[in-house]
Amino acid sequence: MKNHPVIKEEPVVDLNLAKQHGLTEEEYAKILQIMGRVPTYTELGIYSVMWSEHCSYKNSIALLKTLPRSGKDLLVAAGEENAGLVDIGDGLAVAFKIESHNHPSAIEPYQGAATGVGGILRDIFSMGARPIAALNSLRFGNLDDKRVQYLFKRIVKGIGDYGNSFGVPTVAGEVYFDPCYRTNPLVNAMAVGIVEHNGIAKASASGKDNSVMIVGSSTGRDGIHGATFASEEISEKSESKRPAVQVGDPFVEKLLLEATLEAIKTGYIVGVQDMGAAGITCSTTEMSARGQTGMDVDLAKVPLRETDMTAYEVMLSESQERMLFIVKKGHEEEIANIFKKWDIEAEVIGKVTDGPMVKIRIGEKIVAEVNAETLVLGGSAPIYYREKKVPAYLADIQKFDIKSVPEEKNYSKSLQKLLARPSIASKRWVYQQYDSMVRTNTITSTADAALVRIKGTKKALALKTDGNGRYVYLNPRRGAQIAVAESARNVVCVGARPIAITNCLNFGNPYDPEVYWQFFEAIGGISDACKALETPVTGGNVSFYNESTEESIYPTPVIGMLGIVDDVSNICNHTFKSAGDLIWELGINYGELGGSEYLQMQTGKAYGDAPKLDLVKEKALYDVVLELIQKKLIKSAHDIADGGIGITLAESLFESKLGASIDLVAKDLRIDCLLFGESQSRIVVSSSADDKQRIMDIAQRHKIQAVVIGKVTKEEKLVINEWIEANVSDLKNIYDNAIESCLK
């Protein structure tokens, strides 16, 4: 017997109840003004989720609009659709996006991470794109903490189980460990898909009397108020909010994918949107607002898996694997039959009406009637400019003098200790749990970014996530610039041209003036870098309130970078190839230790200033490396990042069965600064000795310093001046096993 929603006596709506729903007194007053009456309990729930930070971006949208959001390759404006859409030629486009699932993962790590993957995949295939790759960006506390170990294991398993079962390769990611993420891990999931231009689906409603159809899993009580839960800090009360964490089923989602793509190809689908945060509420109102229409929806027709659900619960449920379709009138049965073939429920629950009212009924009883335009961005949803203030801590930490840190004279030991640090060490324990080869598009290589082949063409996509929260903590604007620059640098090192980004902005409480200043500055830094590097922002996600009663995270903007390789014969990895090859350093080493992993290892704190960055030089460096790769003048390329040139050289040897003899010039730098400093805009490349002059000429033309610093050797040792001499196999053993050792 089919479950039906029930009509119950609802609580009396007043200011106190509105505050319990996360609304302010001013916001509640605005709702009264908009409606001209006191809202029903269901209407209050609708406004509370749609005006939550998670859905409305009320504390961030004004700043987000300052980002560069247009470019010659973009097919839709940022935020216009479920994901960004970039033209890559041959009649194809890439849909890609990154989103957070931080709060749910802190409370229920397995399902929180799994449903984060499921949600971002639905954003991609709801546009008509077939997902071809998944990535992630993760942050945890120190691994010597048992709670952190539990979160780490369960989150990684949740990501792996969902992606593997769904059948999308997880091709890249990053994992960092720092005490500030102990109680509030960051789980950012990214997905990428391919769609033909004539197969793109829109997330809007149009056509009076066209049918509104819900497809996918039945609706339950899981995830109710997930959006508002994501808009508050983690506290002791959070454990009681486990019901706000959704439960996913990747096997249903796989069927939903195939049915959705088949339905879109019929030409009878007018619009489609994933049901993520705020469920039916969000999809009905956002699609109506985009299409400047209304809807008439009967909740009695929504398939339910639980008894006695109220209208409030049905509207706010965030049950997974559900989508809303607008179907051309007269073709409902054909679309329903497609879903039935794939064993997916599909029910007509309403129709499109003249705008802008969305009417929600149970049978003939109207339980909510709201103006869609008053609920969404660009309508009447509140927009705030919060107070900002330079954080008090900056004055002290930026005064840091490296002379206060004793120089460790055993540099071989320092290199070994750095390789053992979980943030630098191999993430083999993580990625071995992910299927990276399903669908057979992944190009395997030891490279700085993932490479995914586009079948039927010579092209490949280069994909990378990046973001150093420590740099942003020390210097928000420059740290955010570096996040963009390093993600682009990684893409360039595989031979790809960076073309666009998506971002996930993880910050603390925006009502804290110091946090809002960090956010303001970081947005400025992303904007600076994207303009200089010609990588517009296609969209993304803001995650505020990433803090507990004990601590706040570092401000952590994560950049998802998309690059394009026009010919897969021109790809590069970071492994040295042949004994006798020259090893080069492109760029200048200033020996900067501010915010470095080495300094964190030595002091346990983030000190100093973020490394300086010249965006003009950064772009010139990309031009040099891409020209060298395309002309096949270099055999490897590896950017210098965490742990400095010492770590970069070691990593370049790990898969080579070779060694390296390096002669660095210290000039006026301390040796540890020279070896482990993280100065930006630097890349280590290797080449045949015969190509030395041609490389020098290209670098000089672009005004990039290029210095031969050594040679690749047959003997499997890394030798750097008289400072470091180590067997590559010993270093690799430390690097490969560090994380597993922490988990024992």
N, C-alpha and C positions, 0 to 999 in steps of 0.2 A: 504494500500500500504506500502511495506517495505521501511524503511528509508535506504539510502545509504550514506556513507561518501563522501565528496566532495573534489576535488582537487582545492586548491586555491593558489594564489601567496603567497609564504611564505616570512617572514622577512629575510633580509640579515643577516647571522650569522657572528658575529665578537666578539672580546673580550668583548666589552661592554655588548652585549646581553648574553654572557656566564656568566658574573658576575651577571646580573639580575636573572639568573637561579641558583645562589648560588655557581657557580664554581669559583675557584681562577684562577689567570693568569697562574700559573704553571700547574694546572689541564687541563685548556683549551689547553695549549701547548702540553701536553701529549696526548690529544685526537687527535690533528692535526698530531702528530707523529704516533700514532696507525693507523689512517685511511689513512694517506698519502694524505689528502685533507681536505678541509673545510667541516664540517658536514652539512647536511641539517637541517632545523629547527626541524623536527621530531627527527632526530638523536641526536641533541643537547638536546632535551627534554628527550630522553631515557638515555643519559649519565648523565644528571643532576639529575634525580631521582635515578638511580642505584648507582651513586657515592655520593648521599646525605648521611649524617650521619645515617639517619633512615634505609636505605637499606644496605649501605656498611660497617657500623661500623668502618669507617676509623680511628677514634680517639680512638677506644677501642679494636679492634680485637687483637692487639698484646698482650695486657694485659689479655684479656679473655682466650687466649690460654694457659696461665699459670695456670688456674684453673684445679683441678683434674677432668678429664672428662671421666674416665674409671672405670669400676667396674664389678664384677662377674655377677651382675644382669642386666647390661645394654645391650640392644639388638642393639642399634645404637649409634654412637658417637655423642657428643654434636654438634648441628648445621647441622648434616648430613641430617636430615629430618625435616618435619614441626614441630615436637614436640619430646620430649624425650620419650623413650620407655624402660620400665623396666619389666623384667620377674618376675612374681609372682607365678610361678608354675602352675600345672594343665593345661598346654598348653595355659595359658592366659598371657597377657601383659597389662600393664597400660601405656597409652599415656597421658602425662600431660605437661602443659606449662603455663607460665604467661607472659602477655604483657601489655604495657602501652597504654592508650589513653588520655594522659594528655592535650596536646595542643587543640585537638578538643573539649574536655570537658570544657576547660576554656572559649571557645568562644561560643559553642552551647551545653550546658551541657546535655540536654536530648538525642539528637542524638549522641553526642560524646561518652557518656557512653554506650548507647544501641549498637552502632556499635562496640565498644570495646568488648562487650560480644559476638556479632555475629562473629567477626573475630577470636577470640580465639577458639570458638566452631568449626568453619570450619577447623582450623588447626588440631583439634582432629579427626573429622570424615573423613578428607581427607586421613588419614592414615588407614582407614578402621575400626576405633574404634567408638563404640557407646558412646556418652557422657553420663556420669552418675552423674556428679556433677559439679557445678560451685562455685567459691569462688571469693572474691575481697578484695582489700586493698585500703583504701581511706584516703586522707589527705585534710583537709580544714583549713581555718583561724578560728578566734574566732567566735562563734555563735552569739555574740551580734552585728555583722556586717550584715546589711540587704543584701548586695551583697552575702556574704558568705551563708546566709540562702537560698537565691535563688539558688545558685550553689548546695548546699547540697540537697535541696528538689528535684531539677530537675535531678541531677545525680543519686540519689537513685531510683527515679521513672523510669529513663531510664534503669537502670540495672534490676529492678524488672519486668517492662513490657516486656522487650525482653526475659529474662530467663523464666518467667512464660508462655508467649505465645509460646515459642519454646518447652517448656516441659522438662526442665532440672532443678533439684532442686538446689537452691543456699543454700549451707549447712554451710558455714562459711565465716568469713572475719574479718576485723578489721577496725576501724575508729578512727583517731586521729585528734586533733584540735590544731593548733598552728599558731600564727600570720604570720610566714614565708610562709605559704601556702595560704595566703589571695587572691592573684591575680593568683596564679598558683596551683590549686588543683591537687592532684595526683589521677588518676583513673587507678588502676592496676587490670586486670581481669585474672582469672585463670580458666582453664577447665581441666577435667579429664575424660578419657574414657577407656573402656575395649575392647580388641581385641584378637581373637584367633591367635596364632602364624602363622597359615597357611592363615590368612586373612589380613595380613599386606600389605598395599599399599605403594609404593615408590614414591617419588617426583622427578622422573627423566624421561627423554625421551630416548627411544631406538627403534631400528628396523626401518631401512630405509623404507620409504613409508607408515609406519603406520600413521594413521590419527590423526590430532590435532583437538579436538572438544571442543567448548566452551559451557558450560551448565549453567543454572540458569537464573537470571534476565537479561533483556536487558540492554544495556550500554547507560548511559547518561553522562551529564557533571558534575555530583556531584563528589566531591573529587579530582578534577584535582589539581595536585601539593600538595596533602596531605602529601606526604613523605618529600618534601622539607619544607613545612610549619612546620612539626614536628621537623625540624632541625634548627630552629631559635628561638630566645627568643620571649616571648609575649610582644607586645607593643600596642600603640594606633592604629597602622595600622592593627593589628590582626583582629579587628572587621570587616574590609572589606574583610576578607578571609573566611567568612562563607561558600562560595561555596566549600572551601577545606574540609568541614566537610560532610561526607557521610550521607546518609539517609538509614536506614535499614528497613527490613520487616521480622519479625521473623516467620511469617506464611509461607512465601516462603522458608525460611531457613529450616523449619521443613520438608517440602516436599523434598527439596534438600538433606537433610540428608538421608531420607529413599531411595530416588532414587540412591544416591551415594553408599550406602551400598549394595543395590541390584545389582547395576552394577558391583561393585568390585567382588562380589561373582560369577559372570559369568566366571571369569578367562580371560576375553577379555580386561581387563584394564591393560595396561603396566605401566602407571604412572598417577598421579593425584596431582594437587596442587591448593590450595586456591588462589584466586585473592584478595590479601590484598593491602598493600602499592604498588603503581606503577602499579597495575592492570595487563593488558595484557603484558606490558613491563616486569614486574618482573617474571611472570609465564613462559613466553616463553623463556626468556634468562636463568633463573636459571635452569629450567628443561633441557634445551639444554646443559648447562655447566656441570651439574651433570652427564649427560649421554654421554658427549663428542660427541654430535651430533649437527646438525643444524635444522632449520625449515624454511619452506616456507609458509607464512601466508597471506591470502587475506582478508583485512579488509572489503571488499564489502560483505563478507558473515557473518560478525558479526551483530547479531540483535541489532538495535539501537532504542532507544525510543525518540530521539530528531532528528530534521532535521538539515541538513547542518553542521554536525560534520566533522571536519578535521581529518586527520590521527594522527596529534599531539594529539588532544583531545581524540580520541578513544584509543590510546596507553597509555595515562596517566590517563584516567578515573579510579576512585576508587569506581565506583558503587558497591554496596554490593550484597551478595548472588550470586557470580559467581565463577566458577571453570574451570580449564583447564584439559582435559583428553587426554591421549595418548591411542588410541584404536587400537587393532590389525586389520590390513588390512583385509577387507572382513566381518567384524562384526559390521560395523558402524550402520546398520539398526537395529540390535538387541538391541544395546545400546540406540539408539535414541528412540526406542519404549518403553524402560523402563522409560525414562524420560518423554515421552509423556503420559504414563499411570499416572504418578504423576503430570501431568499438568506443567511440567518444559520444557522450551525451550532447545533444544540441536542442535547445528549446527556444521558440519565439516567446519573448516575455513582454513585448511592447511594440511601439511604432514611433517613428519620427514625426514630430509635429512642428508647426510654425513656432519660432523661438519667442522668448528665450526660456520659458518655464519648463522645468523637469517635474513631472507629476508622478508621484509614487503611490501606488494603490495596493491594497490586499482585496482582490475582488472589486467590489464597488466602493469600498471604504478608502477614502484618500487619507494617507498617513503622513505625507510630506509633499509640499509644493514649493520649490525653490527656483530662483532665477539663476541659471547656470553662469551667467556672466558675472554675478556677484561673488562667485566662489573661487575664481581662477586668477592666475597671473594675468595682468593686463586689464582685469575687471575691477571689482571692488575689494579684492583681497588686500589686506593691509600691507603697506610697504614702509619699512622703518630705516632711518639712518641712526645708528646707535652712537652713543658717546664713545670717543676713542682717546686713549692716553698711552704715551710711551711707557713701556713697562719699566718699573724701578730697577729690575735686576740687570738691565742692559749696561748701565753705567759701570757696574762692578766687573761683570764678566768680560767686557770688551777692553778693560784695562790690563788684561792678563799679559804677563811678560814670560816668554819661554824660558828665560834665565832662572825662573823660580822652579823649573822642573829639572832635576838632575839628569844628565845625559847618560843613558845606559850604554856602556862601552862594548858590550857583547852584542853586536848587531845581528849576528846569525841567530842568537837566542831571541832577539826582538822579532825577527822575521817569523820564527817558528811560533812564537806566542800570538802574533797577529793572525797567522794562518789558522790557529786553533780557535780564534774568536768566532762564535756562531754567526755574527753578521757578515763575516768575510768567508768563512769556511764553506766548503761544498754543500749545496742544498740537496745532495743526492738522496738523503733520507726522505725528503719531501717529494721530489719529482719522480722517484721510483714508484710512488703510489698513484701517479697520474699516467693515463694512457696518452702518450704524445703522438702516436702514429696512426690512430684510427682514421679512416678515410684516405690514408696514404698520400696526403698532400704535404706533410711536414718534410722539410729538407733538413736532415740531421747534420749538425756540425757543431764544433766547439766555437760558438760565435757570440758576439755581444748582444745580439737580438735574435728573436725567433724568425725563421723564414718559412713561409707557407706558399706552396706553389699554387698558381691559378691555372687549373687544368684547361687545356685547349688554347693556351697562349704561352708565350715565352716569359711571362711576367711572374713575379712573386711579391708577396707582401712581407714587409719587415715590421715586426711588432715588439714593443718594449714598454714596460712600466718602470717608473723611476720617481724617487723623491726622498731627499735626505732631510728628515725632520730636525736633526741637530743643527744643520746650517740655517734653517728657517727660524729656529729658536734664537740663534745668535744674531741673525740679520734677516728679518722676514722678506724684505724686497729682493735682496741678492740671493738668498736661499731659494726663493721661488724661481728666480731667473735660472739658477743652476739646475733646478729640477727639470725645466724645459730643455736646457742646453744639454744636459747629460743624456736625457732620453733620446734626443736627436743625435748626439754623438755616437751612441750605441748603434742606432739605425744606420748611420753613415759608415760605421766600421764594417758592416756586412755588405756594403756597396749599394745601399738604398738612399733615395732622395726623400728626406722628411717632407710630408705634405700636409699633415693636420694632426691635431691632438684632441683627446677627450680628457677631462680631469675629474678627480674626486678630492674634494677639499675637506680635510678632517681637522676640526678645530674644537676648542673648548666652548665655554658658555659665551654667546655673543653679547649678553647683558653686562659682562665684565669688560670695562673700557680697555683694559690692556689686551685682552683676547681680540676684541674688535679691531684694535689698532694693528695687531698681527695679521688679521684677516685682510684689512684694508691694504696694508703694505704688500702682502703676498699676491693679492689680485693685481696690484700695480706691477709687481715683478713678472708675473706670468704674461701680462699684457706687453711689457717691454720686450721680453724674449720672443714671444710669438710674432710680434711685428718685425723684429730684426731678422728672425730665422724663417719668416714667411710660412708659418704653420698656424693657421687660424684655429680657433676653438670651435668644435662642432657641437659641444654640449657636455654634460657630465652630471655631477652630483655634489651637493654640499651636505656635510655631516657635522652638525654642531653638537654641543653638550657631551663631547667625549672627555668626560672627567668623572671622578668619583668624589666622595667626601674627603678622600685622602690626597688625591693628586690630579693634575691635569696633564694630558698628553702634550708632547711637543706639537706645535702647529705643523701639520703634515699634509701639504698638498701633494697628491700623487698624479703624475702625468702619464697618460697612455698615449704613446706616440705611434703614428702610422707612417710607414715609408713604403715606397714603391721601387722595385727592381725591374727595369724594363726588359732585361735579358738575363735569365738565370745563369748564363755562362759567365756573367760578371759578378759573382758573389765571392765573399772573402770571409775567412774565419780568423781566430786569434792564435792559432798554433804555429810555432816556428816549423819550417819545412825541411831545410837542408843545411848540413854542416858547411861552413864557409860563407853562408849568407850574412849580409850586414844587418845590424840591428840599429834602428834609428829612434830618436826621440823628436817628435814634431811638437813645437810649442816650447814655452819657457817655464822652467822650474824655479819658482820663487821660494820654495821651501816652507810653504804655509802650513802650520799645524793647527790653526784655529778650527775647532769643530771636528778634528780628524779622529779616526778610529784609534790611532796611536796615542793621541793625547788622552782620549777616554780610557784607554788601557792603562796609561801611566798614572792618571789622577782620579779616575772614576767619575769625572765631571765633564760637562761641555763648557769649554772656556774659549776666550778669544773672539775673533770675528770670522765670519765665513770667508772663504777664499775670494779674492777679487776676480772679476769677470768682465772681459771686454767683448761685447756681443758682436762687434764688427770683426774682431780677430777670430772669434768662434766661428762665424759664418765663413770666413776665409779658410779656416782649417778644414771645414767640410768640403769646400770646393777643391782644395788640394787633394784630400784623401779620395774623393770620388773620381777625380781625374786620374790619380795614380792607379786606382782599382780598374777603371774602365780601359786604361792603356796597358793593364797587366804588368805594371812596373813594381808592384809590391805583392808579396806572398802571404802576408798576415797583417792584421790591424787589431789593436786592442787598446781601448781608452784607459787612461790613467785616472783612477777614481779612489775608492776606499782602500786605504793602506798604502797609497802612493806607488811610485815606480817599482819598489821592491816587490809588492804583491803582483803587479802587472807582469813583471818579468817571470816570476815563478809560475803564474797561471798560463803564460804563453808556452811553457815547457812541459806541462803536466801530461799532455797527450802526444808528445813529440818523440820520445825516446832519444832526446838530444840534450845538450847542455848549452850554456852561454857564458862567454867571458866578457865582462862589462868593465869599462873604464869611465867613471863619471868624474866631472870636474866640480869640486866643492865650491870654488870661489870663496865667498864670505859666509857660506851657509854652514850651520852645524850639520854633522853627518846624519843624525837621525832626521833632521828636517829635510835634507836632500833625499834620503831613502824613502821616508814614510809620509812626507808632506803631500797634501792633496790639492796643489795648485791646479786650476782648471785649464781647459783648452789644450790638453796634451794627449797625444796618442803615440803608442809604440808600434812601429811597423818594421817589417823585415823585407829584404830584397836581395836579389843577386848583386854581386859586386860590380857586374858589368853595367848595371843601370844607375850607378851612383850619380853621374853627372846629370842625367836627365831628371832624376828626382830633385837634385839641388836646383836645377833651372826652374822647375815647376813651382817649388816652394818659394824661391826668391821672387818669382813673378807675382805670387799672391802675398808676398811680404810675411811669410811664416818661417820661423826659425826651424831649420832641419839639421840635426847633428847626428853623425854616426857615433854611437856610444859603445859598440862592441860587435862581436861576431857570434854566430851559432857554432857550437862545437860538437864533436862526436862524443866526447866524454860527458856522461850524464851528471854534470855538476853545474850549479849556479855559482859563479865567481864574480863578485862585484868589488873591484879594487882589492885592497887588502882587508876590507871590512867584513865581507861575507864569503864563506865557502861552505857549500852544503850539497849533499847528494839530492838530486831531484826526487828520487824514490822516497827518501825520508820526508822531504817536504810534502810530497803528495799524500803520503800515508797520514800525516797530521791533518792535512786539509780535508781528505776524504772522510775521516772517521771522527772528526771533532763533535759533530752534533749527536751522532749515535752514542758517543762516550758520555755526553751530558745527560742522556736519557736513561742510562743504565742505573 
